[in-house]
Amino acid sequence: MPSCCVNNLGGKVLLLDATPDEVNDYVRKHCRECYEIPPNFVFRDVRVLLRSPMLIGLQVKKGRILLPFTKRCAGPGTMLYEVAAKEDDLDLIRNNLPKVSG
Protein backbone atom coordinates (compact mmCIF):
# COMPACT_ATOMS: atom_id res chain seq x y z
CA MET A 1 0.00 0.00 0.00
CA PRO A 2 1.57 3.32 -1.04
CA SER A 3 2.41 5.91 1.60
CA CYS A 4 1.30 9.53 1.25
CA CYS A 5 4.35 11.05 2.93
CA VAL A 6 6.99 12.49 0.65
CA ASN A 7 9.36 12.63 3.64
CA ASN A 8 9.91 8.91 3.01
CA LEU A 9 11.82 9.82 -0.18
CA GLY A 10 14.52 11.89 1.50
CA GLY A 11 15.99 14.67 -0.60
CA LYS A 12 15.63 18.38 -0.06
CA VAL A 13 12.99 21.05 -0.52
CA LEU A 14 13.70 23.48 -3.37
CA LEU A 15 10.44 25.46 -3.22
CA LEU A 16 8.03 25.74 -0.33
CA ASP A 17 4.44 27.00 -0.37
CA ALA A 18 4.64 27.72 -4.11
CA THR A 19 1.93 27.91 -6.72
CA PRO A 20 1.71 25.17 -9.36
CA ASP A 21 2.84 27.72 -11.99
CA GLU A 22 5.92 28.63 -9.94
CA VAL A 23 6.82 24.96 -9.56
CA ASN A 24 6.27 24.22 -13.27
CA ASP A 25 8.35 27.26 -14.29
CA TYR A 26 11.21 26.17 -12.01
CA VAL A 27 11.16 22.63 -13.41
CA ARG A 28 11.17 23.93 -17.01
CA LYS A 29 14.14 26.22 -16.29
CA HIS A 30 16.24 23.63 -14.47
CA CYS A 31 15.55 20.37 -16.33
CA ARG A 32 16.17 19.23 -19.88
CA GLU A 33 13.57 16.48 -19.56
CA CYS A 34 10.10 17.31 -18.23
CA TYR A 35 7.12 15.00 -17.88
CA GLU A 36 3.55 15.55 -16.78
CA ILE A 37 2.80 13.79 -13.52
CA PRO A 38 -0.87 13.27 -12.61
CA PRO A 39 -2.25 13.47 -9.08
CA ASN A 40 -1.87 10.21 -7.13
CA PHE A 41 0.94 8.82 -9.34
CA VAL A 42 2.92 6.33 -7.25
CA PHE A 43 6.67 7.03 -7.14
CA ARG A 44 8.84 4.75 -4.97
CA ASP A 45 5.80 3.57 -3.03
CA VAL A 46 4.73 7.16 -2.27
CA ARG A 47 1.47 8.45 -3.69
CA VAL A 48 2.23 11.90 -5.15
CA LEU A 49 -0.42 14.28 -3.86
CA LEU A 50 -1.26 17.07 -6.29
CA ARG A 51 -4.39 19.09 -7.02
CA SER A 52 -3.84 18.88 -10.79
CA PRO A 53 -1.23 17.49 -13.21
CA MET A 54 2.16 19.19 -12.89
CA LEU A 55 5.70 18.81 -14.20
CA ILE A 56 8.29 16.41 -12.87
CA GLY A 57 11.82 17.07 -14.10
CA LEU A 58 14.86 14.90 -14.69
CA GLN A 59 18.40 16.17 -14.16
CA VAL A 60 20.11 13.09 -15.53
CA LYS A 61 23.73 14.30 -15.35
CA LYS A 62 23.28 15.40 -11.73
CA GLY A 63 21.38 12.23 -10.89
CA ARG A 64 18.36 14.09 -9.57
CA ILE A 65 14.60 14.28 -10.02
CA LEU A 66 12.56 17.39 -9.27
CA LEU A 67 9.26 16.19 -7.84
CA PRO A 68 6.23 18.39 -7.03
CA PHE A 69 4.10 17.50 -4.03
CA THR A 70 1.25 19.03 -2.06
CA LYS A 71 1.54 18.18 1.64
CA ARG A 72 -1.80 18.26 3.38
CA CYS A 73 -0.08 18.77 6.72
CA ALA A 74 2.02 21.77 5.59
CA GLY A 75 -0.48 24.37 4.42
CA PRO A 76 -2.13 25.09 1.10
CA GLY A 77 0.91 25.46 -1.16
CA THR A 78 2.84 23.05 -3.30
CA MET A 79 6.42 22.00 -2.63
CA LEU A 80 9.18 21.00 -5.01
CA TYR A 81 11.55 18.28 -3.85
CA GLU A 82 14.90 17.27 -5.26
CA VAL A 83 15.51 13.56 -4.81
CA ALA A 84 18.38 11.34 -5.88
CA ALA A 85 17.52 9.48 -9.08
CA LYS A 86 18.07 5.81 -9.63
CA GLU A 87 18.07 4.35 -13.15
CA ASP A 88 14.82 2.53 -12.32
CA ASP A 89 13.24 5.88 -11.37
CA LEU A 90 14.21 7.43 -14.70
CA ASP A 91 12.80 4.42 -16.57
CA LEU A 92 9.54 4.56 -14.59
CA ILE A 93 9.04 8.23 -15.43
CA ARG A 94 10.07 7.93 -19.07
CA ASN A 95 7.90 4.86 -19.68
CA ASN A 96 4.76 5.93 -17.81
CA LEU A 97 4.42 9.70 -18.09
CA PRO A 98 3.93 11.92 -21.15
CA LYS A 99 6.96 14.01 -22.08
CA VAL A 100 6.42 17.76 -22.21
CA SER A 101 8.50 20.05 -24.39
CA GLY A 102 10.16 23.01 -22.66
N, CA, C and O atoms as a Tinker XYZ file with bonds, in Angstrom:
   408  protein
     1  N      0.843000   -1.187000    0.000000    73     2
     2  CA     0.000000    0.000000    0.000000    64     1     3
     3  C      0.885000    1.245000    0.000000    63     2     4     5
     4  O      1.720000    1.394000    0.891000    81     3
     5  N      0.725000    2.139000   -0.969000    73     3     6
     6  CA     1.574000    3.325000   -1.042000    64     5     7
     7  C      1.362000    4.272000    0.139000    63     6     8     9
     8  O      0.249000    4.433000    0.640000    81     7
     9  N      2.447000    4.884000    0.561000    73     7    10
    10  CA     2.409000    5.907000    1.601000    64     9    11
    11  C      2.043000    7.236000    0.958000    63    10    12    13
    12  O      2.160000    7.394000   -0.257000    81    11
    13  N      1.599000    8.193000    1.768000    73    11    14
    14  CA     1.305000    9.527000    1.250000    64    13    15
    15  C      2.287000   10.551000    1.786000    63    14    16    17
    16  O      2.030000   11.752000    1.699000    81    15
    17  N      3.409000   10.104000    2.339000    73    15    18
    18  CA     4.348000   11.051000    2.928000    64    17    19
    19  C      5.621000   11.132000    2.097000    63    18    20    21
    20  O      6.386000   10.171000    2.008000    81    19
    21  N      5.828000   12.277000    1.500000    73    19    22
    22  CA     6.995000   12.487000    0.655000    64    21    23
    23  C      8.282000   12.488000    1.482000    63    22    24    25
    24  O      9.369000   12.321000    0.929000    81    23
    25  N      8.174000   12.672000    2.779000    73    23    26
    26  CA     9.362000   12.629000    3.638000    64    25    27
    27  C     10.065000   11.282000    3.533000    63    26    28    29
    28  O     11.265000   11.188000    3.792000    81    27
    29  N      9.328000   10.240000    3.156000    73    27    30
    30  CA     9.915000    8.907000    3.009000    64    29    31
    31  C     10.920000    8.832000    1.859000    63    30    32    33
    32  O     11.695000    7.879000    1.777000    81    31
    33  N     10.912000    9.824000    0.978000    73    31    34
    34  CA    11.816000    9.817000   -0.176000    64    33    35
    35  C     13.171000   10.445000    0.127000    63    34    36    37
    36  O     14.117000   10.275000   -0.642000    81    35
    37  N     13.274000   11.162000    1.228000    73    35    38
    38  CA    14.516000   11.889000    1.499000    64    37    39
    39  C     14.617000   13.087000    0.565000    63    38    40    41
    40  O     13.597000   13.593000    0.097000    81    39
    41  N     15.809000   13.537000    0.294000    73    39    42
    42  CA    15.993000   14.666000   -0.604000    64    41    43
    43  C     15.855000   15.990000    0.121000    63    42    44    45
    44  O     15.852000   16.047000    1.351000    81    43
    45  N     15.741000   17.061000   -0.668000    73    43    46
    46  CA    15.633000   18.384000   -0.055000    64    45    47
    47  C     14.549000   19.196000   -0.740000    63    46    48    49
    48  O     14.182000   18.940000   -1.887000    81    47
    49  N     14.045000   20.181000   -0.009000    73    47    50
    50  CA    12.992000   21.049000   -0.516000    64    49    51
    51  C     13.633000   22.192000   -1.292000    63    50    52    53
    52  O     14.488000   22.902000   -0.763000    81    51
    53  N     13.220000   22.373000   -2.548000    73    51    54
    54  CA    13.704000   23.484000   -3.370000    64    53    55
    55  C     12.760000   24.679000   -3.311000    63    54    56    57
    56  O     13.203000   25.826000   -3.260000    81    55
    57  N     11.464000   24.406000   -3.318000    73    55    58
    58  CA    10.443000   25.457000   -3.224000    64    57    59
    59  C      9.438000   25.036000   -2.167000    63    58    60    61
    60  O      9.087000   23.861000   -2.058000    81    59
    61  N      8.980000   26.009000   -1.389000    73    59    62
    62  CA     8.026000   25.736000   -0.325000    64    61    63
    63  C      6.853000   26.695000   -0.459000    63    62    64    65
    64  O      7.046000   27.885000   -0.709000    81    63
    65  N      5.652000   26.188000   -0.296000    73    63    66
    66  CA     4.438000   26.999000   -0.372000    64    65    67
    67  C      4.377000   27.800000   -1.672000    63    66    68    69
    68  O      4.122000   29.004000   -1.672000    81    67
    69  N      4.617000   27.099000   -2.775000    73    67    70
    70  CA     4.637000   27.722000   -4.106000    64    69    71
    71  C      3.332000   27.427000   -4.836000    63    70    72    73
    72  O      2.580000   26.529000   -4.456000    81    71
    73  N      3.082000   28.187000   -5.876000    73    71    74
    74  CA     1.929000   27.907000   -6.720000    64    73    75
    75  C      2.334000   26.838000   -7.737000    63    74    76    77
    76  O      3.523000   26.656000   -7.996000    81    75
    77  N      1.366000   26.131000   -8.313000    73    75    78
    78  CA     1.707000   25.168000   -9.359000    64    77    79
    79  C      2.480000   25.813000  -10.521000    63    78    80    81
    80  O      3.397000   25.197000  -11.064000    81    79
    81  N      2.123000   27.038000  -10.903000    73    79    82
    82  CA     2.837000   27.718000  -11.990000    64    81    83
    83  C      4.290000   27.984000  -11.620000    63    82    84    85
    84  O      5.179000   27.827000  -12.458000    81    83
    85  N      4.543000   28.385000  -10.375000    73    83    86
    86  CA     5.918000   28.628000   -9.938000    64    85    87
    87  C      6.740000   27.341000   -9.976000    63    86    88    89
    88  O      7.897000   27.343000  -10.396000    81    87
    89  N      6.135000   26.258000   -9.537000    73    87    90
    90  CA     6.822000   24.960000   -9.563000    64    89    91
    91  C      7.098000   24.536000  -10.998000    63    90    92    93
    92  O      8.217000   24.135000  -11.317000    81    91
    93  N      6.096000   24.618000  -11.869000    73    91    94
    94  CA     6.273000   24.216000  -13.268000    64    93    95
    95  C      7.337000   25.068000  -13.956000    63    94    96    97
    96  O      8.148000   24.541000  -14.718000    81    95
    97  N      7.346000   26.374000  -13.701000    73    95    98
    98  CA     8.354000   27.256000  -14.292000    64    97    99
    99  C      9.751000   26.875000  -13.829000    63    98   100   101
   100  O     10.684000   26.858000  -14.632000    81    99
   101  N      9.908000   26.570000  -12.552000    73    99   102
   102  CA    11.209000   26.173000  -12.011000    64   101   103
   103  C     11.690000   24.887000  -12.679000    63   102   104   105
   104  O     12.848000   24.783000  -13.085000    81   103
   105  N     10.795000   23.914000  -12.787000    73   103   106
   106  CA    11.159000   22.633000  -13.408000    64   105   107
   107  C     11.583000   22.853000  -14.863000    63   106   108   109
   108  O     12.590000   22.301000  -15.305000    81   107
   109  N     10.816000   23.659000  -15.608000    73   107   110
   110  CA    11.168000   23.932000  -17.015000    64   109   111
   111  C     12.555000   24.572000  -17.129000    63   110   112   113
   112  O     13.327000   24.225000  -18.022000    81   111
   113  N     12.867000   25.500000  -16.232000    73   111   114
   114  CA    14.143000   26.225000  -16.295000    64   113   115
   115  C     15.341000   25.374000  -15.892000    63   114   116   117
   116  O     16.457000   25.617000  -16.351000    81   115
   117  N     15.117000   24.379000  -15.038000    73   115   118
   118  CA    16.238000   23.633000  -14.466000    64   117   119
   119  C     16.376000   22.194000  -14.959000    63   118   120   121
   120  O     17.280000   21.482000  -14.523000    81   119
   121  N     15.503000   21.758000  -15.854000    73   119   122
   122  CA    15.553000   20.370000  -16.331000    64   121   123
   123  C     15.453000   20.312000  -17.847000    63   122   124   125
   124  O     14.668000   21.034000  -18.461000    81   123
   125  N     16.256000   19.446000  -18.434000    73   123   126
   126  CA    16.171000   19.228000  -19.882000    64   125   127
   127  C     15.026000   18.307000  -20.242000    63   126   128   129
   128  O     14.463000   18.402000  -21.333000    81   127
   129  N     14.677000   17.413000  -19.325000    73   127   130
   130  CA    13.570000   16.484000  -19.559000    64   129   131
   131  C     12.467000   16.777000  -18.554000    63   130   132   133
   132  O     12.691000   16.755000  -17.344000    81   131
   133  N     11.264000   17.052000  -19.073000    73   131   134
   134  CA    10.097000   17.311000  -18.228000    64   133   135
   135  C      8.965000   16.379000  -18.641000    63   134   136   137
   136  O      8.759000   16.110000  -19.824000    81   135
   137  N      8.247000   15.901000  -17.650000    73   135   138
   138  CA     7.117000   15.003000  -17.880000    64   137   139
   139  C      5.933000   15.482000  -17.058000    63   138   140   141
   140  O      6.103000   16.118000  -16.018000    81   139
   141  N      4.744000   15.175000  -17.528000    73   139   142
   142  CA     3.554000   15.548000  -16.784000    64   141   143
   143  C      3.181000   14.421000  -15.821000    63   142   144   145
   144  O      2.946000   13.283000  -16.227000    81   143
   145  N      3.135000   14.768000  -14.542000    73   143   146
   146  CA     2.797000   13.789000  -13.516000    64   145   147
   147  C      1.374000   14.068000  -13.020000    63   146   148   149
   148  O      1.070000   15.186000  -12.603000    81   147
   149  N      0.509000   13.060000  -13.065000    73   147   150
   150  CA    -0.866000   13.267000  -12.613000    64   149   151
   151  C     -0.968000   13.138000  -11.091000    63   150   152   153
   152  O     -0.095000   12.541000  -10.461000    81   151
   153  N     -2.019000   13.689000  -10.503000    73   151   154
   154  CA    -2.251000   13.466000   -9.076000    64   153   155
   155  C     -2.352000   11.968000   -8.784000    63   154   156   157
   156  O     -2.903000   11.197000   -9.570000    81   155
   157  N     -1.810000   11.588000   -7.644000    73   155   158
   158  CA    -1.867000   10.208000   -7.134000    64   157   159
   159  C     -0.968000    9.221000   -7.870000    63   158   160   161
   160  O     -1.098000    8.014000   -7.664000    81   159
   161  N     -0.062000    9.693000   -8.720000    73   159   162
   162  CA     0.936000    8.815000   -9.337000    64   161   163
   163  C      1.803000    8.238000   -8.209000    63   162   164   165
   164  O      2.174000    8.958000   -7.282000    81   163
   165  N      2.116000    6.968000   -8.288000    73   163   166
   166  CA     2.923000    6.335000   -7.249000    64   165   167
   167  C      4.387000    6.299000   -7.685000    63   166   168   169
   168  O      4.734000    5.702000   -8.704000    81   167
   169  N      5.236000    6.952000   -6.892000    73   167   170
   170  CA     6.671000    7.028000   -7.142000    64   169   171
   171  C      7.385000    6.487000   -5.913000    63   170   172   173
   172  O      7.259000    7.049000   -4.825000    81   171
   173  N      8.136000    5.400000   -6.076000    73   171   174
   174  CA     8.839000    4.747000   -4.968000    64   173   175
   175  C      7.916000    4.481000   -3.780000    63   174   176   177
   176  O      8.260000    4.786000   -2.638000    81   175
   177  N      6.782000    3.929000   -4.048000    73   175   178
   178  CA     5.798000    3.571000   -3.026000    64   177   179
   179  C      5.222000    4.769000   -2.280000    63   178   180   181
   180  O      4.667000    4.607000   -1.193000    81   179
   181  N      5.344000    5.963000   -2.842000    73   179   182
   182  CA     4.733000    7.161000   -2.267000    64   181   183
   183  C      3.732000    7.708000   -3.280000    63   182   184   185
   184  O      4.079000    7.972000   -4.432000    81   183
   185  N      2.499000    7.874000   -2.843000    73   183   186
   186  CA     1.468000    8.454000   -3.694000    64   185   187
   187  C      1.698000    9.958000   -3.763000    63   186   188   189
   188  O      1.669000   10.636000   -2.736000    81   187
   189  N      1.926000   10.487000   -4.964000    73   187   190
   190  CA     2.231000   11.903000   -5.147000    64   189   191
   191  C      0.928000   12.702000   -5.103000    63   190   192   193
   192  O      0.088000   12.605000   -5.998000    81   191
   193  N      0.786000   13.486000   -4.049000    73   191   194
   194  CA    -0.419000   14.279000   -3.862000    64   193   195
   195  C     -0.285000   15.603000   -4.599000    63   194   196   197
   196  O      0.624000   16.390000   -4.335000    81   195
   197  N     -1.199000   15.830000   -5.522000    73   195   198
   198  CA    -1.261000   17.074000   -6.287000    64   197   199
   199  C     -2.730000   17.413000   -6.514000    63   198   200   201
   200  O     -3.590000   16.532000   -6.499000    81   199
   201  N     -3.009000   18.694000   -6.725000    73   199   202
   202  CA    -4.391000   19.094000   -7.023000    64   201   203
   203  C     -4.708000   18.941000   -8.510000    63   202   204   205
   204  O     -5.864000   18.754000   -8.892000    81   203
   205  N     -3.677000   19.021000   -9.334000    73   203   206
   206  CA    -3.841000   18.880000  -10.786000    64   205   207
   207  C     -2.519000   18.383000  -11.357000    63   206   208   209
   208  O     -1.507000   18.406000  -10.656000    81   207
   209  N     -2.499000   17.930000  -12.620000    73   207   210
   210  CA    -1.228000   17.486000  -13.208000    64   209   211
   211  C     -0.191000   18.607000  -13.186000    63   210   212   213
   212  O     -0.517000   19.776000  -13.392000    81   211
   213  N      1.055000   18.233000  -12.934000    73   211   214
   214  CA     2.164000   19.191000  -12.892000    64   213   215
   215  C      3.368000   18.577000  -13.578000    63   214   216   217
   216  O      3.293000   17.471000  -14.113000    81   215
   217  N      4.485000   19.301000  -13.562000    73   215   218
   218  CA     5.702000   18.809000  -14.198000    64   217   219
   219  C      6.635000   18.166000  -13.183000    63   218   220   221
   220  O      6.827000   18.669000  -12.075000    81   219
   221  N      7.205000   17.044000  -13.591000    73   219   222
   222  CA     8.295000   16.411000  -12.868000    64   221   223
   223  C      9.497000   16.516000  -13.800000    63   222   224   225
   224  O      9.363000   16.302000  -15.005000    81   223
   225  N     10.662000   16.841000  -13.261000    73   223   226
   226  CA    11.825000   17.069000  -14.103000    64   225   227
   227  C     12.967000   16.119000  -13.802000    63   226   228   229
   228  O     13.181000   15.725000  -12.655000    81   227
   229  N     13.693000   15.760000  -14.840000    73   227   230
   230  CA    14.864000   14.897000  -14.695000    64   229   231
   231  C     16.129000   15.704000  -14.934000    63   230   232   233
   232  O     16.257000   16.397000  -15.943000    81   231
   233  N     17.059000   15.608000  -13.999000    73   231   234
   234  CA    18.403000   16.167000  -14.156000    64   233   235
   235  C     19.339000   14.964000  -14.203000    63   234   236   237
   236  O     19.952000   14.593000  -13.202000    81   235
   237  N     19.433000   14.373000  -15.374000    73   235   238
   238  CA    20.110000   13.088000  -15.526000    64   237   239
   239  C     21.585000   13.174000  -15.160000    63   238   240   241
   240  O     22.084000   12.312000  -14.437000    81   239
   241  N     22.300000   14.195000  -15.642000    73   239   242
   242  CA    23.731000   14.300000  -15.350000    64   241   243
   243  C     24.008000   14.491000  -13.866000    63   242   244   245
   244  O     25.021000   14.013000  -13.356000    81   243
   245  N     23.124000   15.178000  -13.180000    73   243   246
   246  CA    23.281000   15.396000  -11.734000    64   245   247
   247  C     22.711000   14.242000  -10.918000    63   246   248   249
   248  O     22.932000   14.155000   -9.710000    81   247
   249  N     21.972000   13.354000  -11.590000    73   247   250
   250  CA    21.376000   12.228000  -10.891000    64   249   251
   251  C     20.245000   12.630000   -9.959000    63   250   252   253
   252  O     20.112000   12.100000   -8.856000    81   251
   253  N     19.426000   13.583000  -10.424000    73   251   254
   254  CA    18.356000   14.094000   -9.571000    64   253   255
   255  C     17.020000   14.155000  -10.315000    63   254   256   257
   256  O     16.961000   14.242000  -11.542000    81   255
   257  N     15.964000   14.106000   -9.524000    73   255   258
   258  CA    14.601000   14.275000  -10.018000    64   257   259
   259  C     13.969000   15.407000   -9.226000    63   258   260   261
   260  O     14.082000   15.455000   -8.001000    81   259
   261  N     13.301000   16.319000   -9.929000    73   259   262
   262  CA    12.557000   17.391000   -9.267000    64   261   263
   263  C     11.087000   16.978000   -9.247000    63   262   264   265
   264  O     10.450000   16.837000  -10.291000    81   263
   265  N     10.571000   16.789000   -8.056000    73   263   266
   266  CA     9.264000   16.185000   -7.839000    64   265   267
   267  C      8.331000   17.146000   -7.100000    63   266   268   269
   268  O      8.627000   17.540000   -5.972000    81   267
   269  N      7.196000   17.532000   -7.725000    73   267   270
   270  CA     6.230000   18.387000   -7.025000    64   269   271
   271  C      5.392000   17.550000   -6.063000    63   270   272   273
   272  O      5.201000   16.350000   -6.261000    81   271
   273  N      4.899000   18.205000   -5.025000    73   271   274
   274  CA     4.102000   17.498000   -4.027000    64   273   275
   275  C      3.301000   18.511000   -3.224000    63   274   276   277
   276  O      3.812000   19.578000   -2.884000    81   275
   277  N      2.069000   18.190000   -2.924000    73   275   278
   278  CA     1.250000   19.026000   -2.055000    64   277   279
   279  C      1.070000   18.270000   -0.742000    63   278   280   281
   280  O      0.430000   17.219000   -0.697000    81   279
   281  N      1.645000   18.824000    0.328000    73   279   282
   282  CA     1.538000   18.180000    1.641000    64   281   283
   283  C      0.315000   18.718000    2.362000    63   282   284   285
   284  O      0.208000   19.917000    2.619000    81   283
   285  N     -0.580000   17.844000    2.677000    73   283   286
   286  CA    -1.796000   18.259000    3.376000    64   285   287
   287  C     -1.482000   18.825000    4.750000    63   286   288   289
   288  O     -2.208000   19.683000    5.251000    81   287
   289  N     -0.409000   18.351000    5.358000    73   287   290
   290  CA    -0.082000   18.771000    6.721000    64   289   291
   291  C      0.756000   20.048000    6.759000    63   290   292   293
   292  O      1.099000   20.513000    7.846000    81   291
   293  N      1.093000   20.627000    5.611000    73   291   294
   294  CA     2.015000   21.772000    5.595000    64   293   295
   295  C      1.414000   23.008000    4.930000    63   294   296   297
   296  O      2.146000   23.811000    4.353000    81   295
   297  N      0.118000   23.169000    4.998000    73   295   298
   298  CA    -0.481000   24.365000    4.421000    64   297   299
   299  C     -0.961000   24.147000    3.001000    63   298   300   301
   300  O     -0.894000   23.037000    2.473000    81   299
   301  N     -1.450000   25.221000    2.383000    73   299   302
   302  CA    -2.126000   25.086000    1.098000    64   301   303
   303  C     -1.214000   25.009000   -0.121000    63   302   304   305
   304  O     -1.670000   24.619000   -1.195000    81   303
   305  N      0.033000   25.360000    0.010000    73   303   306
   306  CA     0.905000   25.458000   -1.158000    64   305   307
   307  C      1.504000   24.143000   -1.595000    63   306   308   309
   308  O      1.378000   23.119000   -0.925000    81   307
   309  N      2.155000   24.201000   -2.733000    73   307   310
   310  CA     2.839000   23.050000   -3.305000    64   309   311
   311  C      4.326000   23.177000   -3.018000    63   310   312   313
   312  O      4.861000   24.282000   -2.925000    81   311
   313  N      4.982000   22.044000   -2.880000    73   311   314
   314  CA     6.420000   21.999000   -2.630000    64   313   315
   315  C      7.099000   21.363000   -3.835000    63   314   316   317
   316  O      6.479000   20.623000   -4.597000    81   315
   317  N      8.385000   21.664000   -3.992000    73   315   318
   318  CA     9.180000   20.996000   -5.010000    64   317   319
   319  C     10.366000   20.355000   -4.314000    63   318   320   321
   320  O     11.160000   21.032000   -3.661000    81   319
   321  N     10.477000   19.046000   -4.461000    73   319   322
   322  CA    11.546000   18.276000   -3.850000    64   321   323
   323  C     12.582000   17.889000   -4.893000    63   322   324   325
   324  O     12.263000   17.668000   -6.062000    81   323
   325  N     13.817000   17.812000   -4.447000    73   323   326
   326  CA    14.904000   17.273000   -5.257000    64   325   327
   327  C     15.301000   15.959000   -4.606000    63   326   328   329
   328  O     15.732000   15.932000   -3.453000    81   327
   329  N     15.153000   14.873000   -5.347000    73   327   330
   330  CA    15.506000   13.558000   -4.812000    64   329   331
   331  C     16.544000   12.904000   -5.717000    63   330   332   333
   332  O     16.585000   13.147000   -6.923000    81   331
   333  N     17.373000   12.078000   -5.111000    73   331   334
   334  CA    18.377000   11.345000   -5.877000    64   333   335
   335  C     17.674000   10.378000   -6.817000    63   334   336   337
   336  O     16.724000    9.696000   -6.431000    81   335
   337  N     18.151000   10.328000   -8.054000    73   335   338
   338  CA    17.521000    9.482000   -9.076000    64   337   339
   339  C     18.284000    8.178000   -9.232000    63   338   340   341
   340  O     19.513000    8.148000   -9.298000    81   339
   341  N     17.521000    7.116000   -9.289000    73   339   342
   342  CA    18.072000    5.807000   -9.631000    64   341   343
   343  C     17.673000    5.532000  -11.079000    63   342   344   345
   344  O     16.711000    6.116000  -11.579000    81   343
   345  N     18.392000    4.663000  -11.742000    73   343   346
   346  CA    18.073000    4.348000  -13.145000    64   345   347
   347  C     16.642000    3.831000  -13.269000    63   346   348   349
   348  O     15.950000    4.152000  -14.235000    81   347
   349  N     16.195000    3.036000  -12.302000    73   347   350
   350  CA    14.821000    2.529000  -12.320000    64   349   351
   351  C     13.801000    3.668000  -12.250000    63   350   352   353
   352  O     12.742000    3.602000  -12.875000    81   351
   353  N     14.135000    4.723000  -11.477000    73   351   354
   354  CA    13.235000    5.882000  -11.370000    64   353   355
   355  C     13.098000    6.583000  -12.714000    63   354   356   357
   356  O     11.996000    6.945000  -13.125000    81   355
   357  N     14.221000    6.770000  -13.391000    73   355   358
   358  CA    14.207000    7.431000  -14.697000    64   357   359
   359  C     13.385000    6.613000  -15.689000    63   358   360   361
   360  O     12.598000    7.171000  -16.454000    81   359
   361  N     13.563000    5.298000  -15.677000    73   359   362
   362  CA    12.803000    4.419000  -16.566000    64   361   363
   363  C     11.304000    4.494000  -16.262000    63   362   364   365
   364  O     10.486000    4.562000  -17.179000    81   363
   365  N     10.950000    4.482000  -14.985000    73   363   366
   366  CA     9.538000    4.559000  -14.592000    64   365   367
   367  C      8.900000    5.832000  -15.140000    63   366   368   369
   368  O      7.810000    5.789000  -15.710000    81   367
   369  N      9.572000    6.946000  -14.969000    73   367   370
   370  CA     9.035000    8.229000  -15.432000    64   369   371
   371  C      8.951000    8.260000  -16.955000    63   370   372   373
   372  O      7.918000    8.620000  -17.520000    81   371
   373  N     10.032000    7.884000  -17.607000    73   371   374
   374  CA    10.068000    7.931000  -19.074000    64   373   375
   375  C      9.044000    6.995000  -19.715000    63   374   376   377
   376  O      8.490000    7.305000  -20.769000    81   375
   377  N      8.796000    5.859000  -19.081000    73   375   378
   378  CA     7.901000    4.859000  -19.676000    64   377   379
   379  C      6.431000    5.025000  -19.305000    63   378   380   381
   380  O      5.563000    4.411000  -19.926000    81   379
   381  N      6.143000    5.853000  -18.293000    73   379   382
   382  CA     4.762000    5.925000  -17.806000    64   381   383
   383  C      4.144000    7.325000  -17.826000    63   382   384   385
   384  O      2.945000    7.473000  -17.589000    81   383
   385  N      4.946000    8.345000  -18.106000    73   383   386
   386  CA     4.418000    9.699000  -18.087000    64   385   387
   387  C      4.665000   10.360000  -19.438000    63   386   388   389
   388  O      5.674000   10.091000  -20.090000    81   387
   389  N      3.736000   11.233000  -19.861000    73   387   390
   390  CA     3.935000   11.921000  -21.146000    64   389   391
   391  C      5.002000   13.014000  -21.038000    63   390   392   393
   392  O      5.004000   13.826000  -20.113000    81   391
   393  N      5.906000   13.001000  -22.019000    73   391   394
   394  CA     6.964000   14.015000  -22.080000    64   393   395
   395  C      6.370000   15.345000  -22.515000    63   394   396   397
   396  O      5.482000   15.407000  -23.365000    81   395
   397  N      6.886000   16.403000  -21.908000    73   395   398
   398  CA     6.421000   17.764000  -22.205000    64   397   399
   399  C      7.597000   18.539000  -22.741000    63   398   400   401
   400  O      8.682000   18.497000  -22.161000    81   399
   401  N      7.404000   19.250000  -23.843000    73   399   402
   402  CA     8.504000   20.055000  -24.385000    64   401   403
   403  C      8.626000   21.348000  -23.591000    63   402   404   405
   404  O      7.635000   21.915000  -23.131000    81   403
   405  N      9.879000   21.801000  -23.442000    73   403   406
   406  CA    10.161000   23.005000  -22.656000    64   405   407
   407  C      9.613000   24.207000  -23.281000    63   406   408
   408  O      9.764000   25.305000  -22.746000    81   407
